[in-house]
Each structure stands twice: as structure tokens, then as C-alpha cells.
């Protein structure tokens, strides 16, 4: 209920916004929130059709956190590139999964729901849109992050990170059984 009130206020404000010089005296913009199905609203797990986006968000956040930690270690006074110790990159990866994930949410564009937020590829920008944040999305992203951390381990993730964001994303999301593989069918089952 707490999420609905700010969303309704936002929709009311957006509906009342006019573009100067639009059609006639005023042209109104309108946007509607994505219509979430029961799985998207209530499931404890990331819906299958959003898992690739979630994986890419996790890879980006892990990469960002590790890059920032390396930047602190490799200040201008240090000579050569120093790598993080195992204890440091283990802590950094744990922190990347434990963050609040509040910058991520769901948006619908052309009847397709996508996760949006830092590090996620953007498609064509709509003139106006509504993104639903909060609710189950931060918990789902944190759970997804810890899943990859457990599946691949800190050592393998850090090694991929040293090769760049693309390599880290390929490790977590790619491969024949990866969440972003075209071979993985995206099926939606009713709860």
C-alpha cells in the first residue's frame, strides 16, 4: 500500500503536465504503471522473463564494487597495478550483494516488461514512462546476487572481473545454460 500512494501521486502529476506549444493550447502526457501479474507481484523468486536483466544488473554491480575497491588500492602514489587480496574481494562481493538495490525497478515498453537501473542496456527511450521500484525487486536482486556468488565463488568472479565487465557478464549470464543464452526457453508458469 505504501508503494501505491506515491505512484498514484506521480501519475496524477504526470497526467496534469502540459507541454507548451503542443497540440492546441495544451497536450497532455500520460503514462501507466506496468501491470504486474501474480508471479511478478508475489513470487519470492525473480520471474523467468526478467532473469537475464537481473543477471546483468548483478554483474554490473559486482564489477562496480570491485572497480571502486581497486581504485582505492591503486591510488596515484602506488606503483603498478595491485590486485585485491582474497579477503578484500570476498568482502567487496558480499557488500555488492547486500546493498539495497533501490535504483532498480520494472518498466514496461511496447508491452514488454524489463528491469531497469544502472548498468542495464537501454532500448529506445519512451517520451514518458513509469518505473515500479521497491517492493520485492530489491530482495529478488540481492537473492540473485548471492546465488551467483555461491554458484561461481569469489575467486572465479574476481578473475573474470579482472578481464572486464564483458567477461564477468559472460561468466554469470552466458554459456549454454546461462540466463541470457538464447537456448534457455523463457517460459512463464502460473503460480
HELIX and SHEET records of a PDB file:
HELIX    1   1 UNK A    2  UNK A   16  1                                  15    
HELIX    2   2 UNK A   38  UNK A   42  1                                   5    
HELIX    3   3 UNK A   48  UNK A   50  5                                   3    
HELIX    4   4 UNK A   51  UNK A   73  1                                  23    
HELIX    5   5 UNK A   86  UNK A   98  1                                  13    
HELIX    6   6 UNK A  137  UNK A  152  1                                  16    
HELIX    7   7 UNK A  154  UNK A  163  1                                  10    
HELIX    8   8 UNK A  165  UNK A  173  1                                   9    
SHEET    1   A 2 UNK A  18  UNK A  19  0                                        
SHEET    2   A 2 UNK A  27  UNK A  28 -1                                        
SHEET    1   B 3 UNK A 112  UNK A 116  0                                        
SHEET    2   B 3 UNK A 105  UNK A 109 -1                                        
SHEET    3   B 3 UNK A 131  UNK A 133 -1                                        
END                                                                             
